[in-house]
Amino acid sequence: MKMPLNSHLDRHDTEILRILSVEGRLPVTELSTRVGLSKTPCQLRMKRLIAEGYIQGFRAILDPGKLGAEQVVFVEVKLKKTTEEALLEFNTAVQSAAEVEQCHMIAGAFDYLLKLRTKDMRSYREVLGRVVSTLPHVDSTSTHVSMQSVKD
């Protein structure tokens, strides 16, 4: 991941962020060697980067195919109304929809873009009716099926 320039970050900080964005489980001893610092200063920088919010957390990257969620679909959602109250209700509801992997508010021809993963199209069709269409203020949806992930 290319790191944008930030006046608060020096080259060691940016290198730590770059490496951890790809290898989040890298031991501090290996990280410190790769960025050219000793272990303690590297640990202190990591703690500061976490405290300042540059590093928001560490997570495992799972294989969706092995977990039965190989089908990726993107859903355009248009709302009936876009008042602040309606947007807040939609945002709150979509947070608790486990089937929705990502949700982005969009400036354009529709209001939200959702990314979902399901076992197959039959499963997606069920989720569309049971979850997506029942979110507050949904007026219409349009589904785009991913044929292949070129870059995640």
Secondary structure, 3 states (H helix, E strand, C coil): CCCCCCCCCCHHHHHHHHHHHHCCCCCHHHHHHHHCCCHHHHHHHHHHHHHCCCCCCCCCCCCCCCCCCCEEEEEEEEECCCCHHHHHHHHHHHHCCCCEEEEEECCCCCCEEEEEEECCHHHHHHHHHHCHHHCCCEEEEEEEECCCCCCC
